[in-house]
Structures are given as structure tokens and as C-alpha cells.
Amino acid sequence: MMWTVHTEGGPRRVNHAAVSVGDKIYSFGGYCSTEDYKDWEVIPVHVLDTTVYRWANVDYNKTIDAPFQIYGHSCVAYGHKVYLWGGRNESIAGDTVFCFDTNTYQWSTPVVSGVIPNGKDGHATCLIDNKMYTFGGFEYLTDQYTNNVHCLNLDTMEWSCIYTKGVPPVPRDFHTALAYKNRIYVFGGRGDFNRPYSSNNEVYCDKVFYLDIETETWVTVDTNGIKPEGWT
């Protein structure tokens, strides 16, 4: 296994969100200590064309529907549209759903209904069929790590809270999640020994879990081999 392509001139940042649409990879927001951030500036969008391996800054129409500069958010691609949720800046955590049309480079804020989750960052998001699932993250309204699951139907734009069965992963943020068939696999992340609250006594998880979305049941995976340490 080896890297075969090296590109120059891309965005320098951490805690951004990226997604592929066709042969392009779109990167939204994120943080970089060498850049001058203003909390209410609109979010930067960059695109990597994988046919020529060139980065470009997306010059979109900066309307009131565009999200502000954030990090720790997530996004999924559904057709030619990207749905972005969550994240924070130094002032506020967001709970608005934003939609970016990759054909027109226009932002919109769809009208949503249902049980809308509180704003958070460091959560993980997956797409299964027409639904966007979010798990975990740090919730600023309650000032705690979470391990709840929410689902947004992208056809009806209705949020719902999934009341899962089984033993869920402990509350965490900055983990990863992957959708495979009808399961959402979760690995890594950061929590606290005094969970769900933050006391700067961090703990990192090295277990693998999956959520069966048909039965809405959490399962701890019995893995073997050389297990990586817990990471964020």
C-alpha cells in the first residue's frame, strides 16, 4: 500500500467536513491557527477535482442562507446536494440544517420539523438511503458529551430521535462513523471519566460498535488482530 498522488495548494485546516459528489471532493469550513477568523464570516468552501488533482476556492453567492464560519460540523451528500449540520465557532454552536447545491453553488436553509437536536460539534454523521443519522458529539446547551442518535429524513426534512436498544457507546465527541449496509459502525472518540460532563479528565475509546438501524439496537463488535488505540 502506498500513496500515489501528492497535491499542492489545498486548504490548511482541522475539524472541517468533506464529502464527495461525482468526481469532486468538497471541503467545508474548519479551523487553522494561522488564519484570522471572524465568527460571523461566511464559511469557506474548497473543491478538489480528482480528474486533475487541483484545488479551487468555491466563489459562491454569499447570501444570508450561507452558514457562518464553523468547525466540528458534519455533512452528507444526497444526490447533487450537500447537507451540513452542527459545528461551532467561538460564540455559538449551530443546530440549523444548511443545503449546498453543487450544480448552482447556492446555499439554502430547508424548513425542518420534528425533534430537532441541540447544537453540537464533534458528532459523526452517516447517510443510509434517504436518511442522515447523527451520533454523539459535545452539546453546548447542556455542556456535556452525548451518545444519542438523531435522524433527518432528507425527503421530508423531518427530524426524529432514535430510542435505541442494547448498550450504546459511552458519550463522546470526535469519533468516526461509517455506514455499511444497514449498520452504522462507530470507532474512537473522546469522552470524560466523569461523563457525560466535561472535567478535563479525558478518556479515549478503542472499542468498535455498530447500530443496526432496522432493529435500532447497539452491538459491541468482538474484534481480533492488532487493535489501534483510541483516537479522536
Helices and strands as residue ranges (DSSP letters): E 17-21, E 24-28, E 45-49, E 54-57, E 71-78, E 81-88, E 98-101, E 106-108, E 113-114, E 120-121, E 124-128, E 131-139, E 144-153, E 158-162, E 176-180, E 183-187, E 190-192, E 202-204, E 208-212, E 217-220
